[in-house]
Amino acid sequence: MCCKPLNMTDQQIVRALIDRDKDVTRAFFYIKCYPLFNSIFEHYYTDCDNCIEFINEMYIYMMSPQRTTGISKLESFRFESTLVTWIKTVCLYYCYARFEEKQRIDIDPNYDLADRKDCVSDSIQLDMTTLNKEDITRILDLMPNARYRELIRLRYLEGCSNEETAQQLGMTMDNYYNKHKLAKEQYIRVYRKEARDE
C-alpha cells in the first residue's frame, strides 16, 4: 500500500486529495489518519456502524461542494493549522452538530428535519430511466455496502417513499437522510466506474 503522503507537505497532500489521487487518499485517510478517525468514532456521536463508514462519511463531507460557496471544505482549508488538526476540528464540529440534531429529534418528535431534507435534495440525483433493470441490478451488486445497496433498491427500483424505505430498513429519518446521500454517492461511483470499463 502506498505511503506517499507520509513524505509530502500538507499543501501537496491537499492538492493530491482535491485531484482525487487514489493512492494518497487511501494512505492519508485510511492509514495515517485512521487512529484519529477511530478515536473520534469511539468517543463521539455518529450514526455509523464502524470506523470505515465514518471515514467514508467524513471524506464525502469534506470533499463535496458546499451549497453556499460551490467549493468543498477541503478546498477552503487555509493552512492556518496542520491538515490533521484541521480534519480533527471538522470531524468534531460535525459530530457535535449531529448530536445536537439527534437531541432535537429525541425532544421533539415533530422536528421536521428540513435541513436534512434540503441536503438530500441538493445532492446528486439518480436518473435510472436510461438503464434497464438488469443493468441497475448489476450496478447494485457491485456496491460494497449492503445497506446502501438495499436503500437504493427500495427507493429507486421498488419506488418506495423515503418514509417507507426508512421504515423497511429500520432507520430513523435522521439516519435515513444521511445514509440516502451516501448511498447515492456510492451508486454513482460504481456506475461511473462501470461506464468507463465498458
C-alpha positions in Angstrom: 0.0 0.0 0.0 1.3 3.5 -0.9 2.6 5.8 1.8 3.2 8.8 -0.4 1.5 11.3 2.0 3.9 10.5 4.8 6.7 12.2 2.8 4.6 15.1 1.5 3.8 18.5 2.8 0.2 19.4 3.8 -0.1 21.5 0.6 0.9 18.5 -1.5 -1.5 16.2 0.3 -4.4 18.7 -0.1 -3.7 19.1 -3.8 -3.5 15.3 -4.3 -6.8 14.8 -2.4 -8.5 17.5 -4.4 -7.2 15.9 -7.6 -8.7 12.6 -6.4 -5.4 10.7 -6.2 -6.5 7.3 -5.0 -3.1 6.3 -3.5 -2.8 9.5 -1.5 -6.4 9.3 -0.4 -6.1 5.7 0.8 -2.7 6.2 2.5 -3.7 9.5 4.2 -7.3 9.0 5.2 -7.4 5.2 5.8 -3.9 4.6 7.1 -2.2 7.8 8.6 -5.4 9.3 9.9 -7.1 6.0 10.9 -6.2 6.3 14.6 -7.7 9.9 14.7 -10.9 8.8 13.0 -11.2 5.7 15.1 -10.7 7.7 18.3 -13.5 10.2 17.3 -15.7 7.3 16.2 -15.3 5.6 19.6 -15.8 8.8 21.8 -18.3 11.0 19.9 -21.7 10.6 18.5 -22.0 9.2 14.9 -24.7 7.0 13.4 -22.1 5.0 11.6 -21.7 1.2 12.1 -17.9 1.2 12.1 -14.9 3.4 11.7 -14.5 2.8 7.9 -18.1 4.0 7.4 -17.3 7.1 9.4 -14.2 7.8 7.4 -16.2 7.4 4.2 -18.8 9.8 5.5 -16.2 12.4 6.6 -14.4 12.1 3.2 -17.7 12.9 1.3 -18.5 15.7 3.8 -15.0 17.3 3.3 -14.9 16.8 -0.5 -18.5 17.7 -1.5 -19.1 21.2 -2.8 -20.9 23.4 -0.3 -24.2 24.9 -1.3 -23.1 28.5 -0.3 -19.7 28.6 -2.0 -19.7 25.8 -4.6 -16.3 24.6 -3.3 -15.5 21.8 -0.9 -14.5 22.2 2.7 -11.1 20.9 1.9 -10.6 23.4 -0.9 -11.4 26.2 1.6 -8.6 25.0 4.0 -6.2 27.9 4.5 -3.3 26.1 6.1 -3.6 28.1 9.4 -3.0 24.8 11.2 -1.7 21.4 10.3 -4.0 19.4 8.0 -4.5 16.7 10.6 -5.5 19.3 13.2 -8.0 20.8 10.8 -9.5 17.4 10.0 -9.9 16.7 13.7 -11.7 20.1 14.1 -14.0 19.4 11.2 -14.9 15.9 12.5 -15.6 17.2 16.0 -17.9 20.0 14.8 -19.6 17.5 12.5 -20.2 15.1 15.4 -21.4 17.9 17.7 -23.9 19.1 15.1 -25.2 15.5 14.5 -25.5 15.0 18.3 -27.5 18.3 18.7 -29.7 17.3 15.9 -30.3 13.9 17.5 -31.2 15.6 20.8 -33.7 17.9 19.0 -35.3 14.9 17.4 -35.4 13.0 20.8 -37.0 16.0 22.5 -39.4 17.0 19.7 -40.8 14.1 17.7 -42.4 16.6 15.3 -39.0 18.1 14.3 -39.3 18.2 10.5 -35.6 17.7 9.5 -35.9 20.5 7.0 -32.2 21.0 6.8 -31.5 17.3 6.3 -34.1 17.2 3.5 -32.6 20.2 1.8 -29.2 18.5 2.0 -30.6 15.4 0.2 -32.4 17.3 -2.4 -29.2 19.2 -3.3 -27.1 16.1 -3.7 -26.7 14.1 -6.8 -30.0 13.0 -8.3 -30.2 9.4 -9.6 -31.6 9.0 -13.1 -32.3 5.4 -13.7 -34.6 5.9 -16.7 -31.9 5.3 -19.2 -30.9 1.9 -17.7 -32.8 -1.4 -17.8 -33.5 -3.4 -14.6 -30.6 -5.8 -15.3 -28.1 -3.0 -15.6 -29.3 -1.4 -12.4 -29.2 -4.8 -10.6 -25.6 -5.4 -11.8 -24.5 -2.0 -10.5 -26.3 -2.6 -7.2 -24.5 -6.0 -6.9 -21.1 -4.2 -7.2 -21.9 -1.7 -4.4 -19.7 -2.7 -1.4 -22.1 -1.6 1.3 -25.1 -3.9 1.6 -27.2 -1.3 3.5 -26.7 1.3 0.8 -27.4 -1.3 -1.9 -30.8 -2.1 -0.2 -31.7 1.5 0.3 -31.2 2.3 -3.4 -33.1 -0.9 -4.4 -36.1 0.0 -2.2 -36.2 3.7 -3.0 -35.5 3.6 -6.8 -36.3 0.1 -8.1 -39.3 -0.6 -5.8 -40.4 3.0 -5.8 -40.9 3.3 -2.0 -41.1 6.7 -0.5 -38.4 8.0 1.8 -40.5 7.2 4.8 -41.4 3.7 3.6 -37.7 3.0 2.8 -36.6 4.2 6.2 -39.2 2.0 7.9 -38.2 -1.1 6.0 -34.6 -0.6 6.8 -35.4 0.1 10.5 -33.8 3.6 10.4 -34.8 6.8 11.9 -35.5 9.5 9.3 -32.4 11.4 10.5 -30.2 8.3 9.9 -32.0 7.6 6.6 -31.4 11.1 5.1 -27.7 10.8 5.9 -27.4 7.3 4.5 -29.5 8.2 1.4 -26.9 10.7 0.3 -24.0 8.4 1.0 -25.8 5.5 -0.9 -26.4 7.7 -3.9 -22.7 8.8 -3.9 -21.6 5.1 -3.8 -24.1 4.1 -6.6 -22.8 7.0 -8.8 -19.2 6.0 -8.2 -19.8 2.4 -9.1 -21.9 3.4 -12.2 -19.2 5.7 -13.5 -16.5 3.1 -13.0 -18.6 0.5 -14.9 -19.3 3.0 -17.7 -15.5 3.7 -18.0 -14.7 0.0 -18.0 -17.2 -0.9 -20.8 
